[in-house]
Amino acid sequence: MPSPSLRTAREHRTRRRGIGIGITRRSPTRSDRDEGRREPWLRTLDRLGLGFGS
């Protein structure tokens, strides 16, 4: 069984990843609702070559 500090660190990373995924999943919907205006998160992903072409 992992030590409590190791388990806590792993849970923290998982939560952060979940937040990033949630933001990424909601952003295209907001963009569609706002007449195609992309929010800063989507623009950042586009600049990094990770954006979604919608």
Backbone torsions as a table, in degrees:
resi	resn	phi	psi	omega
1	MET	NA	133.3	-179.7
2	PRO	-65.8	154.1	177.7
3	SER	-66.7	155.8	-178.7
4	PRO	-57.1	-38.8	-178.4
5	SER	-69.2	-37.2	178.3
6	LEU	-67.3	-42.7	179.4
7	ARG	-63.2	-41.3	179.4
8	THR	-63.9	-41.9	179.0
9	ALA	-63.0	-41.8	-179.9
10	ARG	-64.7	-42.5	178.8
11	GLU	-63.9	-37.6	179.6
12	HIS	-64.3	-44.1	178.5
13	ARG	-62.4	-40.9	-179.8
14	THR	-63.8	-41.4	178.1
15	ARG	-63.0	-44.1	-180.0
16	ARG	-61.8	-42.2	179.5
17	ARG	-62.7	-40.3	179.4
18	GLY	-63.7	-36.7	177.7
19	ILE	-65.1	-46.4	179.8
20	GLY	-61.4	-41.2	179.3
21	ILE	-66.5	-41.0	178.9
22	GLY	-62.0	-43.8	178.4
23	ILE	-62.5	-44.0	-178.3
24	THR	-65.3	-36.1	-179.6
25	ARG	-73.4	-33.6	-178.8
26	ARG	-81.4	-26.1	-173.5
27	SER	-60.4	-45.5	178.7
28	PRO	-61.0	-35.2	178.2
29	THR	-64.2	-43.7	177.3
30	ARG	-64.2	-39.4	179.3
31	SER	-61.7	-43.7	178.0
32	ASP	-63.0	-40.4	-179.4
33	ARG	-67.8	-33.1	-176.7
34	ASP	-95.4	35.7	175.4
35	GLU	58.9	36.5	174.7
36	GLY	86.5	-3.7	178.2
37	ARG	-69.8	124.4	-178.0
38	ARG	-90.3	135.5	-179.9
39	GLU	-79.4	168.0	-175.0
40	PRO	-54.7	-36.1	-179.4
41	TRP	-62.5	-44.8	179.4
42	LEU	-68.1	-38.5	177.7
43	ARG	-62.8	-38.3	177.6
44	THR	-64.7	-44.9	177.8
45	LEU	-62.1	-38.8	177.3
46	ASP	-60.6	-45.1	-179.4
47	ARG	-63.1	-32.7	179.4
48	LEU	-83.2	-3.4	-178.2
49	GLY	79.8	18.6	-178.7
50	LEU	-113.3	8.8	-173.7
51	GLY	-75.8	171.1	-179.6
52	PHE	-108.6	126.5	176.1
53	GLY	-86.1	112.7	-179.0
54	SER	-117.5	NA	NA
